[in-house]
Amino acid sequence: MNEVEAVARAICAADGHDFDEVCGVDANPDEGYCDSGTCVASCWEEHDAEQARRWYRHIAQAAIAALDAARGDPVARVVEWLRNGGGTDISQLSGSTQMLFLKGMNRYADAIERGEPFRD
């Protein structure tokens, strides 16, 4: 299990959810409901378990990057800077434009974390 997956599972468990539990919506699509309080998607209106797992991985990745940056890793500091908008004031942009901008910055940060610009 990689670091992001391990941290995502720990955050999920800290929230009182089971990362691997099969959501009732997925188990019984004809019924279309889940009554489990520990389902990974129990806090999601659509009960989309995969979306919930992606969210936990996203939060884990951000937490790991912040810890690495706090520990002085220069690459992690760049990744954290990008995830925070790269020093750009986006407060004057509309909400949807802000989201698009930050999504792009997160893609750059993700590529750096994967080591893409450093591969031969």
Buried (B, 14 or more C-beta within 10 A) or exposed (E): EEEBBEBBBBBBEEBEBBBEBBBBBBEEEEEEEBEBEEBBBBEBEEBBBEEBBEBBBBBBBBBBBBEBBEEEBEBBBBBBBBBBBBEEEBEEBEEEEBEEBBEEBBEBBBEBBEEEEEEE
